[in-house]
Amino acid sequence: MKVLVTVTDVAVVDDEFEIDGLDVDERYLTYELNEWDDYAVEEAVQIAEDVTDVEVVTVTVGPERSEEVIRKALAKGADRAVRVWDDAIAERDLLDAETKAELLAAVAREEEPDLILSGVQSGDDSFAATGVTLAEKLGDEWAAVVNQLDLDQDEGLASVHRELEGGVDELTDVELPAVLTIQTGINEPRYASLRGIRQAQNKPLDVKSLEELGLDGSALESPLRWTATYEPESEGEATVFEGAPDETAGELAGVLRDEGVGQ
Amino acid sequence: MDFALSDEQKQVRDEVRHFANEEIVPVATEYDTEEKFPHDLVEQAAELGIVGANVPLEYGGVGYDYLTNILIVEELFAADPGIGLSISSAAFGADALVAFGTEEQKEKFLRPVAEGDAIMGSAISEPDVGSDVSSVATSAEKDGDEWVIDGNKMWITNGSVGDYFVVVCETDPDAEGRYNGFSQIIVESDRDGFSAEKITGKLGIRASDTAELLFDGVRVPEENLVGTRGAGFLQLMQFFDETRTAVAAQGVGIARGAAERALDYAQEREQFGQPISEFQAIQHKLADMHTQTEAARQLTYKSAWSVDHADDDLTQLASMAKEYASRVAVDVADEAVQIHGGAGYVNDFDVERFYRDAKITQIYEGTTEIQKNIIARELLGKGMV
């Protein structure tokens, strides 16, 4: 059995930052493994630990910088990694969900996994659509926002709980091959062990260009254009009460009463 | 010359930092206050390979070089020195087993430590033996195929929680030369006649276990001898350069932990209508603290690099790093409390603990005064005195 996990590094913006052109100035960005993907990797590794003969492969669309998070996934137990990148991709301002799914689908057609796990969304762009779009392109079954997964390999069935609004769980059986988008909290992601980090240095990490995936520049065409980025004006205001609790509690109660919150 | 860490070293550093911030920082005050040994955290750290990082792969460790080991020590101590020491000391004495132990000893004693199933310790100091290691009075006499051990060991890290100790004993009292006649012998804590009394009321590193060990006719099999009979002191000395470099890394970690907390606090705390970090007096303190910490780190890295690659100047470097980094730890923790003002004098903030924890780095593994003696001795080209 083969599990393909899509992973990405996400930009985390410092508290104080400046915008340079379309994006936040690189000086104010640090990169880390996307939180949702951390849970997806953990879920895949747990499947590999529970079921014999499972290969876990990660796939990333990203520049060389993203190898840091790929190595992290390998250190946690993934067997090998594929990274998609070339100059044509690097020139794009924006990789939308459609484009990313197109590239990931090309890898998936080569790898032919039984199960694809994707984070619900990436923490920086937050399209929350890549996984589902990927399923559509592959013609696979899919389930989004999965917070519990029971896999029946013999039946080729994934029984999932999907987290809906208002605390409602939907229980669905999904036939494999399938794409599941994984919600945080489905498991407890492990720390990478030092032994794992050491072994990860020797695990295969293949870099593939568009051409190697049998694609051309048309795969990058997108109807979306990134037009501007700006910092919205802050409209709220905070009142800080200082003093002893018995005084400040009274002041807070007064404000709540005036605003019509309390009776 | 290359000052950059490798990608792998950065990954190790970042993951240990992540572990330390998530698991150690939130409980540090509790373990300090209660003088409680962090069994669960030591076990968890061992499972992640943090305890046996430089134990060879074939005995369950990770086989990392000394510099990588030093990065780990800094991260643990920057989170909390007491719990940091509990974790990094769980393999105290392992170096002697790696270098001089038999295959059987390595399999029996190293693997459980690297895998988190056992805690070990190194027993050198005695009530009357501190800096003068060559006056060890704990005796081991051969009786048939057993060693019979009598005496006391003092200030032993992990003394009341350890499963076994590498104990420096006098085995040949008639040997000529003040450094001859000592041997390293493994003593398991479940042997008859062994007892340990936990020492409480320490100024700092209170999560770490410290005890007095009492040996009253303790019998261990002769195969518990580590290395060569009579060569114990020389075997021990081979690792002083490494253990001193490790204490230097502890100092760097403490200094960094205190300096980072002071930097954060200075930006939050407002007086006279502005954050105190806007005042030049505070800015200069912060600049000095971070500069000293970085200088101590570079000296420590060079000493660790020398352990791995070139031992020409190692003894001198290790003592320089240990003396300087421990002094920086004490000074930076002092300034961190000063920046916190009254808030730094109570344990609502971590710097109060760092201030107490820092001092031990100037005392154990050779006091500041001993380190200066060694540096001067190396400079003046004198032999061992």
Contacts between the chains, C-beta under 8 A, distances in Angstrom:
chain1	res1	chain2	res2	distance
A	68	B	7	7.2
A	68	B	11	7.4
A	71	B	7	7.2
A	71	B	11	6.2
A	72	B	11	7.0
A	72	B	15	7.9
A	75	B	11	6.9
A	75	B	15	7.6
A	191	B	15	6.0
A	191	B	18	6.7
A	191	B	19	5.2
A	191	B	48	5.5
A	192	B	11	7.5
A	192	B	15	5.0
A	192	B	48	8.0
A	193	B	47	7.0
A	193	B	48	4.6
A	193	B	49	4.9
A	194	B	12	6.0
A	194	B	15	7.6
A	194	B	48	6.2
A	194	B	49	3.3
A	194	B	50	6.4
A	194	B	53	5.7
A	194	B	62	4.5
A	194	B	64	7.0
A	195	B	49	4.8
A	195	B	62	5.4
A	196	B	49	8.0
A	197	B	8	6.5
A	197	B	11	5.2
A	197	B	12	5.7
A	197	B	15	6.6
A	198	B	8	7.3
A	198	B	62	5.8
A	198	B	63	7.5
A	198	B	64	7.4
A	201	B	8	5.5
